[in-house]
Amino acid sequence: MQGFLGAVGGIASQSGFVGLAQNPGYLIMIILACVLIYLAIVKQFEPLLLLPIGFGMLLANLPFGEIIHMDLFLTETGHPDFLKVFEQGGLADMLYLGVKLGIYPPLIFLGIGTMTDFGPLISNPKSLLLGAAAQLGIFTTYFGAKMLGFTGQEAASIGIIGGADGPTAIYVTSKLAPHLLGAIAVAAYSYMALVPVIQPPIMRALTTKAQRSIVMQQLRPVSRTEKIVFPILCTIVICLIIPSAVPLVGMLMLGNLMKESGVVERINKTAGNELMNIITIFLGISVGCTTSADTFFNLQTGYIIVLGLIAFCFGTAGGVIFGRIMCWATHGKVNPLIGAAGVSAVPMAARVAQKVGQKENPQNFLLMHAMGPNVAGVIGSAVAAGILITLLK
């Protein structure tokens, strides 16, 4: 009997409840994880990533579970102790290697490329300017974060949230400031999910009713040859200027070339479906597992959440303001609302532009026009990532 009671006492002393009592932060993080899971399932906000990220966060904050060992990755040298990772690491440690080594985001870009139609951008090349203008949030937030005491690498990782591109934010952060990965990933995907909530007030504040009602002319048809040449030419030009953008831009354009060539249908479907789904699961779980209460609850995390929102708002505002400039330059032929789609949340931002425009004018169909800046934003965020990594790594 005494031995039985001793065994029960030993189990109780090592249970997760003891850990919760020692550090109530775990309980708060478990609640936050459940909120993310709720948003993914009930509200369907970016469910493909918020669900695995939320569950990964849940696993990371179950005391004594040791699902991941971040001390093996965040060493004093700045480089992972790979020998110890392979000797002592578990499932999440192995999955996290794909984040740390920059493997998952480019593969997700490969899948995005197979689902992206660059036709609206090719048909209206001026859309590239709107995609570039929407990167304003990245660079303004970079300087703001520097003023708050963040290092250049940390500031760049926070600023990239303004591109509204989760894989790009994870890629840049894994290269420059891996210790901030959990907070930045949660902020990036949360704000991406809230695009329909955040963007419309900014769009209405920066435009007039008459501007929002502008009906744009139909885009010209784009030939198959143009669609095949575009990803090849885009890769050559961008990657010669900014070699650090090769992993993201190269994989994006390869995926698009596979789609438009029409000769590799089998691997095109694999890249856009099975492979992308597998990588999404691995990425979500491993990123979620980095959000432990031990590292999440600090002043830096609060700054990241606020600065991420500012970055996203400035990105939207930059696109809309430049849209107004284009509207003035073309004597009212461009609806400024499509500039808001210059952030990289594809196709959600384009749909928001369509919805806001149609609310002002039921005959207004902006979706295809907004897709030009939207896909330009994907390229723009990858280019911005390459610039930041080149300058700061």
N, C-alpha and C positions, 0 to 999 in steps of 0.2 A: 504493500500500500504506500509505504513511504517512497519507494522507487517510482511508483506511478505518479504520485504527487510531484516528485522532483522533475519527472519528464514533462508533465503538464506545465510546471512552472518554467522550465527551460524553454519550451515552445512559446509560452506567453511572453517571456522576456525578449524573444527574438522576433515577435510578430510585428507586422506593419503598424499596428495600433500604438505600439510604444514609440515608433518613429513619428507618427502623427502628433503624439503628445509632446515629443521633444521639439518638433519643428512644425507649428501650425501652418506654415507656408505651403507645405505639401497639400494640405486640405484645400487651401485656396486655389492652388494650381489644378487639383482634381476637379474642382467646381468649374474653373475656366475651361478645362478640357471638355467637360460635359456641355458647356455652352457652345463651344466650337462644333461639337458633334451635333448638337441641337440645330445650329444654324445650317449645317450641311444637310441634315436629313429633313427637317421640317420646313425650313426656309429655302432650302436648295441653293445656298450661297456657295459657289465654287465647291460643290460636294466632292469632286474627284480628288481634290487635294486637302480640303479642310477636314474631311472625314479621317483619312490616315494620319494627318498632322495632329488632329485632336486626340486620336487614340494613342499615337506615339507619345504625346504629352501626358496622357493618363498613365501609360506604362512607366514613363520616366519618373513619375512622382508617387509611385507606390513604394514606400520606404523599404530599404534593404533589398529591393528587387535587382538592383545593379544591372539594368537592361543595357546600359552603355557606360563606358569608362572614358569620359572626356579628358581625364588627366593624361591618357596615353596619346592624345592628339594635341593638347594644348601644353606642350612642353616648354622648358626655358629656352631651348634652341629655336623654337618656332616651327620645328618640323616634327611630324608624328614619329613615335618610336614604333616603327613597323614590326620589329622583331617581337616586342611585347604585345602588340595588337594581335599578331597571329598566334602567340603562345597563350595569352590570357583573355583575349577578346571573345565575345559571344556574338549572337546573331546581329544585334543592332550595330556593334562595332564594325562587323564586316560590311554591313549595308552602308554605313557612314563613310566607308572608304570611297564609295562612288561619288559622294559629295565632296569630300576632302581633296580628291584627285581631279575634280572637275569633269567627271564622266557623265553624270546624269543630265545636267542642263543642256549640253550640246545634243545628246540623244533625244531629249524632248523637243529641241529645236528641229531636229530631223523630222520628227513626227508632225510638228506644226507645219513644216514646209510642204508635206504631202497633202495637207488640208487647206493650204492657202492659195487663193486666186489673186495673182498680181495684176490681173487684167485692168481693174479700175485705176491702179497706179500707173501702169503703162499708158493707158488711154489719156490720163491727165497727169503728166509728170510734175506739174506744179504742186501736187499733193505731197511731194517729198519735202517741200518747204514747211508745210503744216506739221508733218511728222517731226521735222527738226525743231520747229518752234516749241512743240510740246515737251521737248527735253529741257525746257527752261527750269522746271522744278528740280531736276537733278543737280544742276550746277549752282542754283541759288541756295538750295538746302545744304550743299557741300560747304559753302562759305558760312552759312548760319551755324552749322554744326562745329566748324572750326572755331567760331567765336565763343561757343559754349565750352570749349576745352577739349573736344575730341581731337584725336590725331588725324592727320590727313587721310590715312587709310580707313579709319573708322568713319570719318565724315563722308568719304566716297561711298562706302557701303550703305550708309544711311540715305544719302542723296539718291542712290539708284532706285529707291522705292518709288520715286517720282515718275519713273518710266512705266509704272503699272505693269511690270513684267516679272512674275514670280521667279521663273528659272534664271533670268538674268540677275536678279537681286541675289539669289542663292549663289550663283557662279562668282559674282564679284566679291561677295562677303567671304566665301570659302577661300578666295585667293588673298584678300587683304585683311580681313578682320574676323577670323573664324569664331572667336569667342563671343561675337554678337549675333551669330547665325540664327539662333532660336528666336530672339526678339524681332529681328529684321524679317525673317520668313513669316512669322505670325502677322506682323504689321502689313507686309506686302500683300499677302493673300487676303487678309481681312479687308483692306481698302479696295482691292480688285473686286471682291464680292459686293462691296458697297458702291460700286460705280453708279448704279441707277439712283442712289440716294444722294451721293456727294456732287455729281456733276450738274444736274439740272439747275439748282439755284445759282451756281456760278455762271452757267450759260445764259440764263435769263438776266442776271445782273449786268453782264457785259455786252448785251445786245439789245436792240430795240425790237418792238413787235414787227415793224416793217422788215427789218433785216431777217428775223426768224421766219418770215413768211415767204422769202424769196424762193422761187421755183427755178431750179437749175436745168440747163439743157441736157438732153440725153447724151451719155458718153458714146464715143465712136467704138465700133467693133474692133477687137484686137485679134490679129492673126495668130495662128499656131506657131509660126516661125518666130514672131516677136516674143511669145511666151517661153519659147525654148532658149532663145538667145539671152533674154533678160537675166536669168539666174547665173549664167556663165559669165556674162559681162560684169554683173554686179559683184560677183565674187572676186574677179580679177582686180577691178578698180579699188574696191573697199579694202581688200586684204593686202594690196600693195602699199596703200597709204597707211593703214593701221594693221600691222601684222598680228597684234594681240587679239584682233577680232576674228581671226581665222576659225577657232573652234565653234563659235556661235553662228557667225554669218555663213561659214562654209557648210555647216550641217543644215542650216535653214535652206540654203540654196540647193544643196544636193537633194533634199526632200522634195523641193518644188520641181526640180529638173526631172526627178523620177516620175512625178505626177504628170507633168506636161509632155514628156517624151512619148508616153503611151506604150513603151516597149518593155517595161519592167513592172507590169501590173501586179505580179505576185509579191515582189519585195516591197512595192509601194504600199500595198494593203498591210503587209506585216509591219512596216515602219510606222504607219499611221494608226494601227490598231493594237495588235498583240504586243509589239515591242514597247510602244508608248505607254500602254496600260501597265505593263510590268514595271517599267522605270518609274511611272507615277506612284505606284505602290511603294517601291523601295525609297524613293525620294521623300514621300510624305512621312513614312514611318521614321526614317532616320533623322529627318529634320525635327519632327515632333519630339523625338527622344532627347534632343539637345536642350529642351526647355525645362530644366529641373529648377525647383524652387531655390536650390542652393546658389544658382547663378542668375535666375530670372528677376528676383526681387531686389532691385537696386535703382538708384536715381537715373542711371544710364538708360535703363529700359523705359522709364517714363519719358525721358527726352526723345528716345527713338520713336515711341508711339506718336508723340506730338509732332516731331519733325517729319515723320513719314506722311502724316496727314497734310502738313504744310507743303511738302514736296509734291504730293498728288494734286493738291489744289492749284499750286503754281503751274504745274504741267498743263492742267486743263485750261487755266487762264491764259497761258502763253499761246496755246493753240487757237483759242477763240480770238484773242487780240490780233494775232497774225491773220486770222480769217477775216477780221474786219478790215485790215489793211488791204488784203486781196480783194475784198468786196469793193472798197473804194477805188483801187487801181483798175478793176475791170468794169467800173461803172454799174455796180449792182448785179453782176452775173454770178457771184459766188456767195453762197449762204454761209455766214460766219460760223454757224453751228457745227459744220463739218470739221472745223479746227479742233473741237473738243475730242474728236475721235483720233487725234494724233498721238494720244497715249496708247500704250501697247496692249490694252485689254481687248483682244480680238475674240469674237465680234461684238462683245457687249457694248463697248463705247460707240460703235457705229449704230447699233440699235437704239441707244439713248438719243443720239443726234436725230435719228429718224423719228422717234417718238415725240421729242420736244418740238421739232419742226412741224410735224403733222398736227400737233395740238393747236398750233397757230393757224395752220392752213391745211385743211383735210386733203387738198389736192397736191400736197407737197410730198414727194418721194425722194428722200435724201440717202437711203441706205447704201446704194451702190456708189454714190459720190463720197460718202463718208468712209467707205471701205478703202479708198485710196490712201487717205491720211492714216487710217488704222493700220494697214500693213506697212506703211512707211514708218509708223511708230515702232513696229517690231524691229525693223532694220535700224532705226535711229537709236533705240535703247541698246542694241548689240554694239553699235558703233561707239556710243557713249561709254559702254562698259570697257571696250577695247582701249579707249583714250585714257580712262581712269587707271586701268591696270598698267598701261605703258608708263604713265607718269609717276605712279605711286608704288608699284611693287618693288 
